Amino acid sequence: MQKVTLIAGLAGVLFLAGCAGGRTEPGGSFFDPLCMPDGSVVYYEYPNKAGQFDEHTASKANCPWNKPRA
């Protein structure tokens, strides 16, 4: 029984460590994501070669639910 608990604990730690994975979310969240100009949802943004995020491309203003009705 002790081995099962140890293995389950190690598996849990590895799973949580894998979730950290270097993904960044500079301006949005799961329930309030950023959107691209075409309206597609962006959950994660990755830096460009210079290490910068282009926050002007993906923003909350591009999301269809944030635009006023016509």
C-alpha positions as CSV (number, residue, x, y, z in Angstrom):
1,M,0.0,0.0,0.0
2,Q,2.9,2.3,0.7
3,K,4.3,1.9,-2.8
4,V,1.0,2.8,-4.3
5,T,0.8,6.0,-2.3
6,L,4.3,6.9,-3.2
7,I,3.8,6.2,-6.9
8,A,0.5,8.2,-6.9
9,G,2.2,11.1,-5.2
10,L,5.1,11.2,-7.6
11,A,2.7,10.9,-10.6
12,G,0.8,13.9,-9.2
13,V,4.0,16.0,-8.8
14,L,5.1,15.2,-12.3
15,F,1.6,16.1,-13.7
16,L,1.7,19.4,-11.9
17,A,5.2,20.1,-13.1
18,G,4.2,19.4,-16.7
19,C,1.4,21.9,-16.4
20,A,3.9,24.7,-15.8
21,G,5.6,24.1,-19.2
22,G,6.6,27.7,-19.9
23,R,3.2,28.8,-21.4
24,T,2.4,32.4,-20.7
25,E,-0.8,34.3,-20.6
26,P,0.0,38.0,-20.5
27,G,-3.5,39.5,-20.9
28,G,-6.3,37.0,-20.7
29,S,-7.7,34.1,-18.8
30,F,-9.7,31.0,-19.5
31,F,-13.0,32.7,-18.9
32,D,-12.0,36.0,-20.4
33,P,-9.5,35.3,-23.2
34,L,-7.9,37.5,-25.8
35,C,-9.0,37.3,-29.4
36,M,-7.3,37.8,-32.8
37,P,-8.6,40.4,-35.3
38,D,-10.6,37.7,-37.0
39,G,-12.4,36.9,-33.7
40,S,-10.7,33.6,-33.0
41,V,-9.9,32.9,-29.3
42,V,-6.3,33.0,-28.1
43,Y,-5.6,31.3,-24.8
44,Y,-1.8,31.4,-24.9
45,E,0.6,33.8,-26.5
46,Y,4.2,32.9,-27.2
47,P,7.0,35.5,-27.5
48,N,8.5,36.3,-30.9
49,K,12.2,35.9,-31.6
50,A,13.0,39.1,-29.8
51,G,11.2,37.9,-26.7
52,Q,8.4,40.4,-27.0
53,F,4.6,39.8,-27.0
54,D,2.6,41.6,-29.6
55,E,-0.4,42.6,-27.5
56,H,-1.8,44.8,-30.2
57,T,-2.6,41.8,-32.3
58,A,-4.5,39.8,-29.7
59,S,-6.8,41.8,-27.4
60,K,-10.1,41.6,-25.6
61,A,-11.5,44.3,-27.9
62,N,-11.3,41.8,-30.9
63,C,-13.7,39.3,-29.2
64,P,-17.2,39.2,-30.7
65,W,-18.8,39.3,-27.2
66,N,-17.0,42.6,-26.5
67,K,-18.2,44.4,-29.6
68,P,-21.3,46.6,-29.6
69,R,-24.4,45.2,-31.4
70,A,-25.0,46.7,-34.8
